[in-house]
Amino acid sequence: MQIEALLRSLWTAYAGLFWPALIFAGVALAFRGVEALHTARRASGEVRTNLLLFTFDIVAVTPLLMLMMSSVGAWLQAQGLRLFSAAQWEALPAALVVFIALFLGDFVAYWRHRLEHAGLIWPWHAVHHSDERMTWTTGLRFHPLNRLTTTLIDMSALALLGLPIWAVVVNGMVRHYYGMFIHMDLPWTYGPLGRVFVSPAMHRWHHVRDARGAGVNFATLFSVFDQAFGTYHVPGPCAAPLGVRDEIGKGAFAQLVWPLRVLMRNLRFRARVGTA
């Protein structure tokens, strides 16, 4: 029965990628022509790694995430830690509730994302940045521990607001699919709308290998947060090299192990310093 449940989970997860894959392929072909096929072929190795990590996520991480969020939600409810009641949210139009969930959710995620670029958490988040041939599948490439911290911080913040479950689900779906879209290899800056929404070009600057690009463009949906806090950087379409300077290694296994290697190296270094 467990194997059947696992296979159903994998089927559901990959079925959920079918329409995005079809739409993103259509967009790439429409705006980049045959070059989109060459780009896809060059990125095939990175895409394979992304899908293997996604599969591992569904098998090993998602069940733990569901249990964790259920426990956190129950604890928050038992403690009465809700800034707004269900009745207060029900009094608002559904469209406004969705906008609040998306806007405040992106505000929280902006600061969480900046935290992920700090020293202690960076090795786990670096796995996401290690893709040198960024495609929409890069939005699936996360280390399990990075996924756990991301979900815990983002969802806990929305739960504290007391947002209805349906609004939290909508927020998660929009962030998931739009997050995949902005990883596409498209030169779009959105023009004036780029001052409101995050564009593929804007997010590509976030992934550049050069250190100057490592500290910019942390939002996923609304570029207004990067503008407000001084991290907005979109000089135009991005053609700079992508990836990280660290030698993380190729393949899904190397991606999973590398943060642990960094942790062990740091522990050995501190042990040597402590005994010196």
Stockholm file with secondary structure:
# STOCKHOLM 1.0

chainA/1-276         MQIEALLRSLWTAYAGLFWPALIFAGVALAFRGVEALHTARRASGEVRTNLLLFTFDIVAVTPLLMLMMSSVGAWLQAQGLRLFSAAQWEALPAALVVFIALFLGDFVAYWRHRLEHAGLIWPWHAVHHSDERMTWTTGLRFHPLNRLTTTLIDMSALALLGLPIWAVVVNGMVRHYYGMFIHMDLPWTYGPLGRVFVSPAMHRWHHVRDARGAGVNFATLFSVFDQAFGTYHVPGPCAAPLGVRDEIGKGAFAQLVWPLRVLMRNLRFRARVGTA
#=GR chainA/1-276 SS CHHHHHHHHHHHHHHHHHHHHHHHHHHHHHHHTTHHHHHHHHTHHHHHHHHHHHHHIIIIIHHHHHHHHHHHHHHHHHHTCCSSCHHHHHTSCHHHHHHHHHHHHHHHHHHHHHHHTSTTTHHHHHHHHTCSSCCGGGGGCCCHHHHHHHHHHHHHHHHHTTCCHHHHHHHHHHHHHHHHHTTSSCCCCCGGGGGTBCCHHHHHHHTBSSGGGTTSCCCSSBTHHHHHTTCCCCSSSCCSCBSCSSCCCSSHHHHHHHHHHHHHHHHHHHHHHHHC
#=GC SS_cons         CHHHHHHHHHHHHHHHHHHHHHHHHHHHHHHHTTHHHHHHHHTHHHHHHHHHHHHHIIIIIHHHHHHHHHHHHHHHHHHTCCSSCHHHHHTSCHHHHHHHHHHHHHHHHHHHHHHHTSTTTHHHHHHHHTCSSCCGGGGGCCCHHHHHHHHHHHHHHHHHTTCCHHHHHHHHHHHHHHHHHTTSSCCCCCGGGGGTBCCHHHHHHHTBSSGGGTTSCCCSSBTHHHHHTTCCCCSSSCCSCBSCSSCCCSSHHHHHHHHHHHHHHHHHHHHHHHHC
//
